[in-house]
Amino acid sequence: MKNDDKASISLKKIICISILFIFIMTVVVSATNVKINNVKIVLASGYEMNVLSGKKKVSEILDENHIILLEDEKVTPDLESELSDNNTIKITKKIDEEIALPEVIENSSEVNVEQILASYDDIVEKIVVEKVKIPYETITKNVASGSGAKQDKIVQYGVDGLKEVTYKVKYQNEKEIEKKEISSKIIRKPVDKIVEVRNKQQVISRGGVATRYAGKWSYTDAELDLICAITAQECSSSYEGALAVITCACNRAESSRWKHNGTDPLSQYKAKNQFCYSIDNYWRRRLNGNYPDRVKQAVIDALNGKRNHNYLSFRAAGYANGVNIGGNVYFNAM
């Protein structure tokens, strides 16, 4: 190799080494000028994490560590501030309602109470009318005689009353702060539940024991619920419609033509291929009180002797000729 070639290679090496040295020195100088801080970040959950960062601004440090502030969270110091002396960033949950007091007027030695109250939203007053249930009472009477077998039977089913109550309600910041009753009006009086302790007089039902007393049928609470469920499945659109259904069962129970199906309404309901009880199971979803109050009231009234027709049969409207009550057509008079 010629001397000129060797000299050229040596010169290139020197230049490369010099450039590398300058680059290293630049990086060292830059790193020296950037202060690296050990920052503690406390999350809203209470979890603490320590990170190294050359950033000073709170928002930049959070971005650098992929921490996103949620809508219900706040950070201390705030996002636009720089790190405090303790190098700590704390994220907490916002309280439900932060009430900011008015700024104190400069050079004022006292805070005026009226100024503070003026900072709150105005109090809004409204008249509100609500319907409130009036619970019925249970009365027990002993009408039994002698020493024979006795039983408790419901002779009158209890029905809750209803009253309309008018209140004066005050709101502040859309929250109720005061509620006073100013008047009330009874829409429907409650009907007491009357239970009699008496000698047994039974009418055997296909589903249990129904008691007939003074022209009224009495069932257990479970049996009454079943009767209401069946009635509601047949018709629940109106009181008159429900009363017509249970009236049909009561008429059959009192008719010599239908006594082979039983001598009480529940037995008639359970007779094969007559009412929905033996035709489908849709009535089951109405058990446990899943029917309108008007249906229960109609059933109770019918068991206590009320009727609204004298027919023994019915079908859905459009399938027979007769009297339409609540969407069912009644025919075949007693």
LINBEL-V900586 format. One record per residue. NEAR is the number of other C-alpha atoms within 8 Angstrom. D_LAST is the distance of its C-alpha to the last C-alpha in whole Angstrom. Layout:
((NEAR;D_LAST) (NEAR;D_LAST))
This chain:
((4;136) (5;138) (6;138) (6;137) (8;133) (9;133) (8;134) (8;131) (8;128) (8;130) (8;129) (8;125) (8;125) (8;126) (8;124) (8;121) (8;121) (8;122) (8;119) (8;117) (8;118) (8;118) (8;114) (8;114) (8;115) (8;113) (8;110) (8;111) (8;112) (8;109) (8;107) (7;110) (6;108) (7;105) (7;104) (8;101) (8;99) (9;97) (11;93) (11;90) (12;87) (12;84) (10;81) (10;78) (4;76) (6;80) (7;81) (8;85) (7;87) (8;91) (8;92) (8;96) (9;96) (8;98) (8;96) (8;96) (11;93) (15;90) (8;88) (9;90) (11;90) (10;86) (9;87) (7;89) (6;87) (6;84) (7;82) (6;79) (7;78) (6;75) (4;73) (6;72) (11;76) (11;79) (11;83) (8;86) (11;88) (8;86) (9;86) (7;89) (8;91) (8;94) (12;94) (7;95) (4;98) (5;96) (10;95) (10;91) (13;88) (11;85) (12;81) (9;78) (8;75) (7;74) (5;72) (4;69) (4;71) (5;74) (4;75) (4;79) (6;80) (7;82) (4;86) (6;88) (5;91) (4;94) (4;97) (7;94) (4;94) (4;91) (8;87) (6;85) (6;82) (6;80) (9;82) (11;80) (7;77) (7;77) (8;77) (7;73) (7;70) (6;69) (8;66) (7;63) (8;61) (8;57) (8;54) (8;51) (8;47) (8;45) (8;42) (8;42) (8;40) (10;39) (8;39) (12;36) (8;37) (9;36) (8;36) (8;36) (8;36) (7;37) (7;34) (8;35) (7;37) (4;39) (4;40) (6;38) (6;36) (9;35) (8;33) (8;33) (12;30) (12;28) (13;26) (10;27) (10;28) (12;31) (11;31) (11;34) (14;35) (13;37) (13;40) (12;43) (13;46) (12;49) (13;52) (12;56) (13;57) (12;61) (13;62) (11;65) (8;66) (5;62) (6;62) (9;60) (8;62) (7;60) (9;57) (7;56) (9;53) (8;53) (7;50) (9;46) (7;43) (9;40) (8;37) (7;34) (9;35) (12;34) (11;31) (12;33) (14;32) (13;31) (13;32) (12;32) (13;34) (12;32) (10;32) (7;30) (7;26) (8;25) (10;22) (10;23) (12;22) (9;23) (7;25) (7;26) (10;26) (12;23) (11;23) (11;21) (9;22) (4;22) (7;18) (10;19) (12;20) (12;23) (12;25) (8;28) (6;30) (7;30) (10;26) (9;25) (11;27) (9;26) (11;22) (13;24) (15;25) (13;22) (14;21) (14;24) (11;24) (10;21) (13;21) (14;24) (7;25) (10;24) (11;22) (10;19) (14;19) (19;19) (15;17) (13;14) (11;15) (13;15) (14;12) (14;10) (14;12) (12;11) (12;8) (15;9) (14;11) (10;10) (9;7) (6;10) (6;9) (10;11) (11;13) (5;16) (9;16) (13;16) (13;15) (15;16) (12;16) (12;19) (13;18) (14;15) (13;18) (12;20) (10;19) (7;21) (7;20) (10;17) (11;18) (14;22) (10;23) (11;24) (9;24) (7;27) (8;29) (8;29) (13;27) (7;30) (6;32) (13;30) (12;31) (5;33) (7;32) (8;32) (12;29) (8;29) (6;29) (10;26) (16;24) (10;25) (10;24) (13;21) (14;20) (10;22) (10;20) (13;17) (11;18) (11;20) (8;16) (8;16) (9;13) (8;13) (7;10) (10;6) (12;6) (13;6) (9;10) (10;13) (9;16) (9;20) (9;20) (6;22) (6;20) (8;17) (8;16) (7;14) (7;14) (9;17) (10;17) (11;20) (9;21) (12;18) (15;15) (14;11) (11;9) (7;7) (7;4) (7;0))
